[in-house]
């Protein structure tokens, strides 16, 4: 019955996420189904699992990290700092292709909810100045935003992966960052090499200096959040809190409790809580050890499960966090991802590329609608850059496997 419960829970979670039900609530319903069909289950055991999953140190750390990140991103959007950042970049960089890369990249790494739609009008305007058609504008906006999902420590998927395998986020990034470099290079070569137009506005050295100072000031909270754990032995949530404090100082005249609470992405926070409770529930099932033994005895390649399960969930839900949250606890019973980074790369890569191309991926759908581009055209443009990314993902798997 436990096996049936897990399968049914997975199906219900996928359906609920597809119906736009909050990820955390979907995962919570999944845990209820598992325990209703669990052998010898009782209410006290279930409440114990809920308490442990909710109050676990990893859960509390994740909640602190995600909350801080969404506050930073939300405040920067709501106070106009993002627009100031873009204006400063236009003063500092003369080559338009540089600006075309930076705009979706910066808004992507900030993990602003709907960031692809925030950068879309800017990319649209810049594209008009350089005579780029709408399809190419849309793909540039999408690709350079998502290239950073492998290497920027504010990305929720990376943070969640690191915490679920019991590793530091920089451990995950160290193994995945070549994919960011790959997508940036391929994206530039494939979409921007024929762009010859430059920024025609000539700014004085004084204007450039002021723009540089302003850009550094705006980026300082993010720089602090990234760099402190590298320089000092402090947890990531602590460095983010320090960075958030610096941001509060920068916008001190506009700061209010209402601004802070409105900036928090509560859906993301509740999603993390639901994932961690689901993880604790999965770890508490006795049949999974038997299931692992059965898979190994049947000769089913582990790499096949590591590719198919995350990719399937990501494609159906259009969410890397959903895919990782649902499948990683189950896969972790069979594989120690921390000591086998080749499987970590394979799991995260399969999850990302399936999410990236998913027809329910919000960034893909909304920006295609904004630019009035048919998805068939988008997939055609994305084919070669995505294929190169997947091939590099496979090469990394073998490199880590051999060495």
Buried (B, 14 or more C-beta within 10 A) or exposed (E): EBEEBBEBBBEBBBBBBBEEBBBBBBBBBBBBBBBEBBEEBEEEEBEEBBEBBBEBEBBBBBBBBBBBBBBBBBBBBBBEBBEBBBBBBBBBBBBBBBBBBBBBBBBBBBBBBEBBBBBBEBBBEBBEBBEBEBBBBBBBBBBBBBBBBBBBBBBBBBBBBBBBBEBBBBBBBEBBBBBBEBBBEBBBEBBBEEBEEBBEEEBEEEBBEBBEEBBEBBBBBBEBBBEBBEEEEEBBBBBBBBBBEBBBEBBEEEBEEEBBEEBBBEBBBBBBBBBBBBBBBBBBBEBBEEBBEEBEEEEEEBBEBBBEBBBBBBBBBBBBBBBBBBBBBBBBBBBEBBEBBBBBBBBBBBBBBBBBBBEBBBBBBBBBEBBEBEBEBBBEBBEEBBEBBBEBBBEBBEBBBEE
